[in-house]
Amino acid sequence: MRIRSVTLGTDVTYPLDVDGFATFEAFQGLARAQFADAGLEVQTVRLATQPFPEVLHDQGPDAAPAFAQALERACQAHGIDYCSIGPVVAIDPTSELSYIAVIPEVIRSTEVAFASVLVAAQGSGINLEAIQASARAVADIARSTPDGFGNLRVAVLVNCGPGSPFFPVSYHGGGGTRFSIATEAADLAVEAFSSAGSLEEAAANLRGAIEETAQVIERVSRGLANHFGFGFAGVDFSLAPFPETARSIGHAIEQLGVDAFGSNGTLFTVAFIKRAIDAASFHHCGFSGVMLPVLEDQTLAERSVERTFDLDSLLLYSTVCGTGLDTIPLPGDVSVEELSAILLDVATLSLVADKPLTARLMPIPGKKAGEMTDFDFEYFANGRVMETRGRGGPKIFERGRFWAL
């Protein structure tokens, strides 16, 4: 197991004041060293700001690319691997949506900056107009970045509050600087299940492995918090994968007893894992669930070729694990109308089930359903471009801009 990210959340201004970044540089250096001393490799250190429309309330949306570039430069100069400018918060009928339209240029003009759109929230409703604007942004990024790869750095969020350490979800909720930890822990489930003789033993093994590792993470994190005066927001102990079998959540699910990820019984195993995580004692934050990113998991990528699951399967699993649709390769000619309908289904499920969900959709120009992706990226396992139905729900969007709940 390793730490996917140590993620700082902080308020910033624009023009950017870089004086505080010297402290962030010292923090990232000490965090990497102290976690390494504790036997945990830190893959990345990241920084997330408050939602960028709040930062740019005086300058307006046109300043977003320059702000993202300045933040990226400051992070790279101080040892921080990735940055997030946060979401456009569009959870009520009066939300300003012009900021969504500049996200494609933010992505095109940067290399390690992430952005998102929060389109719905419990107690408010679903902003259908924001969903359509987000779908247009996804389509624009797909057309204007090589292989549509820019959509790796964009997500549509539903019911997602601040403080998650995983990108592209991360944003800061205001107040003093805080940090949280994102884990890459699918291998813990593989190990826990491969040695178990019963479901009870499998659950106990996983819970014990999580608690043992979380104790180490929390001990180091509290020391860092005290040293720098930062808040410690907790651990998102999601079983995020890495694209090799030994670190695949799909492989862990199959180790528990399912013939192939996506076959009947998968829903049970996903819920089983989520319950084991929930039962573990640690300072929870973010999702703390089962992540099923199709292109980041070796087994999921392989099963996509075998067609053992589809978009509807992944939505079904989201009802019990709380992640959504992540790194989903789609045909390059998927329409904005169909993208909007997919995002609408994710938003509806999230609100009905009252859980955070995200969608990171990746239309790939020139690719058709059934063809293989060919990304050259160390954190991806290439899989099959997933089928869509070629139909959306345009009349729903014609009949309303916002659905209040």
N, C-alpha and C positions, 0 to 999 in steps of 0.2 A: 504494500500500500504506500501511496505517497500523497502529499498535499497538492491538489490541483492548483489552488491559489490562496495566498494570503491577500485579502482584499481590503484596502483602506477606503473608507467613505469620508468625504470632507466637503465643506462648502467652499466654493471659489467665487471670484468676481471676474468680470471682463471689462477692460483689459486685465489679463491674468497677472496676479501678484505671485512671483515665483520664489519669494523669500522663504516661504515655509517648506519648499521642496527639499531644502538641505536636510531638514528633520526627517522627511520621508525617505531620503536616500540613506540616512543613518539607520532608520527603522528597517528598511528592506535588507540591508546588509546584515544587521544583527539577527533578524528573523530567519534568514536563510541559514546562518551559522548555527544558531541555537537549535533550530529544528533538526539540522543535520547531526549535531552532537547527540540529539535524542533519538537518532535512528530514522528520521523522516526527511525524505528529500522534498524540497519545495520546487515545484515545477515552474510556477510564475508568481510574481507579485503584481498586483493590479490596483488601480485607483478609480473610484467612481465618485462623480459629483452629484449635486442636486439636479433635478430635471433642468435640461438646458434652456427651455423657455423662461424659467425663473432667473437664470443667470443673465439672459439677454433681454430682459423686459424693457430696457431702455433702448437697445440697439435694434431689436427686431430679428426676424428669422434669417434675413440675408447675411447676418454676421455669424451664423452657425458654422459654416466651413472654416472661417478664419479662427474662430474660438477652438474648434476641434483640433486644428493644426497646431495652434499654440499650446494646447494642453498636451498633445502628443509629443511635441518637441521637449517640453519641460519634463515629462515622464521619462522619455528615452535618455535625457541628459542626466537623470538622477537614478537610474537603475531600475525603473518601473517598466514592466514588460508590456502591459496593455492598459488602456484607459476607457472609461465609459462616460459619455456626456448625459446619460440618463434618458428617461422617456419624455415624450410629449404626453402629458396627462390629459386625456380626453374622455373623462368619465361623466360629463354632464352635457346637456344640450347647448350650452353657451361656450364650450371649450374652443379655443383658438386653434384651428386645424392647419393654418398656413405653415406652421413649423414642420408638419409631416412632409410637405412637398420638398423641403430642403435636405432631407435625410439622404437621398441618393447622392447629392453633391458632397455631403459630409463623408460618405463612404468612399466615393471616387477620389477625393482629395487627401485621404489619409491612408495609413497602412495598419495601424493597431488601435484605432478608435472605434468604439461600439455605440450604437444608439437603439432606441426602442420606442414603441407606442403603447401606452396603457389605454385600452379601448373600452374596458368595462370593469365594474366593481360592484361587490355586494352592497345592497342598500341604495344603489343609484340606478344602474341599468346598462344597456349596451348601446354604444354610440355607433350606429350603422354607417353614418357618414365617415367617421374616423376609420372604420374597417375598410371601406372602399378606398379611402385615401392611402391606407397602409398597403392594400393590395396593389395599387398603382405604383407605389414606391418599390415594392418587391419586384414587380415586372420591369420597372425602369432599371433597377440595379442589375437584374439578370441580363438585360440587353447591353449594359454599358460597362460591365466589369468582366475580365477574362473568365470564361466558363461559368459566369454568374456567381463567382466565388465570393463576391462582396456581400451576398446575403448571409454568409456565415456570421457577419457582424451586426445583424439586425434581427430583432424579434418583435412580435406582437404579444403583449402581456395582458392577462386577465386576472384580476384579484391578487395582484402581486404587490406587496408592500415593500418599503425600503429595507435595506440591510442584508439582502441576499448576497453571498459572495460569488455566485456563479454569473458569468457573463453569458448572454447580453442582458440579463435580468437586472443587474446591479444598479442601484442608485442610492444616493444619500438622502436621509429624511430630515436633515437639518440638525443644528446643535453642534457639539464638539466632534472632533475627529474620532471615529471608531473603526475597528477592523473586525473581520470575521474570517472564518476558515472554510474553504471548500475542499472536500476530500475526493480522491480518485480511488475508490475502495471496492470496486467490483471483485477484485481478487480475494478479498476477505470472504465473500459469499462462496466463491469457487472452492476455497479451502475448507470452509465450514461445512459445506454440503458433501464434498467428496469423501469425507471421513465419517459421515454420520450414518448410523444404522436405522434411525427412525426420524419422523418429522419433529418430534420433541427434541431429540438430540441436535438436529440441524438448526432449529430455532435457538436453542441454548448456545450452540457453538457460535452462531453469528452474533447474537446479543453479547456474548462474552468478549468476542474479538473487537466489537465496536466499543464496548465500554473500556477495555484495556487500552486501546489506542486513543480514545477520547481523553482519558486521564492524562496521557502524555501531552496531547495537544493543548489541553486546558492549562496544565502546569506551565508549559513554555509560554502560552499566550498571556497568562496572568502576569508572568514576570515581565514580558514585553510591555504590557499595559501599564504596569507600575513604573517602569523605567522611563517611558515616554509621556505618560500622562494621557494616553489614549483610552477610550472605552473599548472593552472586549464584548462584542455582540453575540458571540457564540460560534457553534460549528454546524455547518450544513453537511451532515454525514450522509449525503446521497451516494449511492453506490455507482458513481460515474465510471464508465469503462475507459479502456485504452485499446486501440485496434490490434490486439493479439489475443489468442484464445484464453490464455491463462488469466487475462484481465478483462474478460468479457462477461457482462451481466447475462447475456443470452446463454452463454456456456454454463453459468451458475444455475440458471433456470432449468437447463437440460440435466445438469448434475443432480438436481433435486428429484427428477423423475419424468419430466416431459420429454417425449420422443424428439421433438423439434420445436424450437421457439415458434409460436404462432399456432401450434396444434391445440386441440382442446385440452384443458388443464393449465394452459399458460396463465389465464386470469387468476386461477387459484394461487399459482406460484408467485405471481407478482404481488398479490395481496398478502401472501405469507411473508414475503421479504419485508414489505412495508410495515407489517405488524411487528416484526422482530426489531426493526429500526425504532419504531415508536416506543417499544417496550424498554429499549436501552436507556440507561441513565446517563445523560450528558446535557450540556447547555445547548438546546436545539435552536437553530435559526434556519431561515430560508425554507427550502423544500423538505430536506431530510427524507428523501424518498427514493424511488427506483427510477433512474434515468434510462431512457430507451432511445438514444440517438442513433439512427439507422447507419449513418456513415462514420460513426466513431466507435462502433462495436463490431469486432470481427465476425462473431456468430450471427448478429443481426444482418450484416451485409451479405453473408453467405446464404442465410435463409431467405433474404429478399430475392435472390436469384432463383431459389426453389419455389418462390411464391407461396410460402406458408403463412404469410400475413399480408395485410393491406392497410390502407389509411383507416378504415373503419375498425380493424383490429386494434390499432394503436390508440384510437380514441376510446375504445372499450377498456383497454388496460389503464388509461388515464383516469378512469373512474375510481380506481383503487390505489393509485400510486402517486398522482399529483405532479406530473411533469408536462404532458402535452405532446405535441408533434415537434420533434427536434431533428435537425439536419435531414430533412426529407427531400430526396432528389425527385424532381418533377419534370415532366416534358417541357421543353423550351417553349412550346406554343400554347401552354396552358393560359386560358384567358383571365383577364382581370375579374370577370364575373365569377368564374369558378374559384379563383383564389379567395375572393370575398366570401363566397359561400362556405368554403372550408374554414376560414377564420371565424365566420359566424357560428358554425357548429362548435368550434373550440370554446368560444365565448359563452355560448349557451350552456354547454356541459359544465364549465367552470362555475357559473352562477347557480345552476340548479344543484350541483354537488357541493357548492360552497367550498371550493378549494382553489389554490393558485394553479394556473396553467399557462403555458406559453406555446407559441408556434414560431418555428424557424424553418420557413419553406424555401427551397432552393431550386427554382426552375433553371434548367441547364440548356442554353441556346444550342440548337442543332441536334439535340437528343430527343428521341422518341421513347415512349413507354416500352419497357422491356430491354432497352439497350443498357450497356454497362457504363457507369461513370469512369472517368480516367483522370481523376485528380492526382497530382503529385504533391501530397501533403502528408507529413509524418503522423498527423493525428487523425487521418481518415483511412478507412478501409473501403475500397471501391465496391459498390453494389449495383443493383438494378434500378433504373429509373422507374418509379412507381406509377401505376396506372391511375388516371383520373377518369371521370365519367364524361368529360366533354360538355357538361351541363352545369349551370349554376342556379342562382335564385334571384335573377335581376328584378323581378316584380316585387319581391320583398323590400328591396332597397328603394324602389320607386315609390313605395307606399308609406315610407316613414324614414325620418332621419335619426330617431332615437326611440329605443324601447325601454320604458321605465319599469323597474321591478319594485 
